[in-house]
Amino acid sequence: MRNNRRNTGKSFAVVLLAVLFLEAMGMMGHPADVFAQGGPPMITDDPGTPGTGHWENNFAFALDNTPSEHLYETPIVDLNYGWGSRVQLKLEVPWVVVKTPGEKAVTGLANIDPGIKIRFLDEDSFGVDVATYPSYRFNYTNISSILFGNQFFLPLEVARTFGNVQLDAEVGIDFIVDQPGQWNYGVVGGYNSSSAFQWLAELHATSQTGTATEVMANIGCHSKITDALYFIGSAGKNLTPSSYNEYVAYLGLQVLVE
């Protein structure tokens, strides 16, 4: 969920760092594979699609820790289907738990997010992958702290590969009912340190009229378990002075079905 915060507690950071450490020590050997650098577990998306008739499904647990509120998405169900080689259909549904110090936890179904990604340029032919990924977020929650109203998100995504390094940039605007529009900017890089492990690093920013621009820094990874199963995880921190005590993370499994 792009505006409903996807984030973590300390235990998630520990798990992620343990996986990264094992990879750095060369203890995770798997067959060769190709990774996408954007999309879950990062905020910034990329132009890649699953392929004709293929499913790319993510099942994750995420938290958002700030001094005033703890938000858990448990679970996030993110279903993606390749409708042809250039089109991806998406449906994302999270169940959220919000805990404020001194108050009882509130739970409920959060915003339902269907979308369609269309890649209209391919790197093989044009030197870069370029796609758009419009989505409409239906507000289906009564939890006031994550209530944003219905939204239409319209981004443009560009990606290119340089050997073992993949770079992706995304810029888009959220049109929010009864609120000013919100711009989203993101840059994410992926480095294939082995045939089955990819490091990820990201800077993502949001800006809205009348509010300070917020910048989030993330690190993450993709790690192959089997041909059809991947561990995906990320952890990050808000770099904005007014939100400096916000820490984020995402921990999940990606399941591929052909």
C-alpha positions, 0 to 999 in steps of 0.5 A: 500500500503506497500511502498506508505505511508498510513498515517494521519492528526490530525483529524484522530488521534482525531477520533481514540482516541475518539473511544478508549476512549469510549471503555475504558469507557465501552460504546461500548457493542456488541456481542462476536466476533473473531478478526484478529490482522494483516492487515488493519488498520496496516501495518504488515499482518497476516496469517488469511483468510476470509474463504470459499466463504467469502469476507472481504473488506476494504474501507478507507481514509489515509494520510501521513503528513511530513513537505515537503509533504502531501499524501492522499489515498482517497479512498483505495479499498481493496478487499479480497476473501476466496478461500477455507479455507486457501487461500485469493485472494486480489486486492488493488487499491488506488486513491492518492492526493499529496500536496507539499507546494507552489504547486498544488495538483497532483492526480492519480491512484496509484499502483495496488496490486493483491496478494494471501495469502496461509496458510499452517500451522494452530494453531489448529494442529501445535501450530501456524498459518503460511502463505505466501502472495506474491503480485505483485504491478503494477506501474500505477502512474505518480506521481513521489514522490510515484514512486517505479517501479513494485514490487514483495513482498514475506513475511512469516507470523506467528501468535499465540493466548494466551487467549485474546492476539494475536501476529503476526510477518511478514518478507518479501522482496520487489523486486523492478525493477531497485532498491535494494531490500527492507526488511520489518519486523513487529510485531503486537499485539492485545488485546480483551478488550471486546467482540467487541473491539480489541486494536492493537499495532505495530512496523514495519521497512523497510531497503534498501541498502544505506538508513537508517532503518526506524521504524514506531510505530502504535496504532489502533483498530477494533470495531464491529458495526454490524455482517458485519461491523467494524470500523478500524483505526490506528495512528502512528509516524516514530521513525527514527531520519531523518524522525521524523516529519512523522505522519501516520494514517488510517481510514476505514470500513471493510465490511464482506460478506458471 
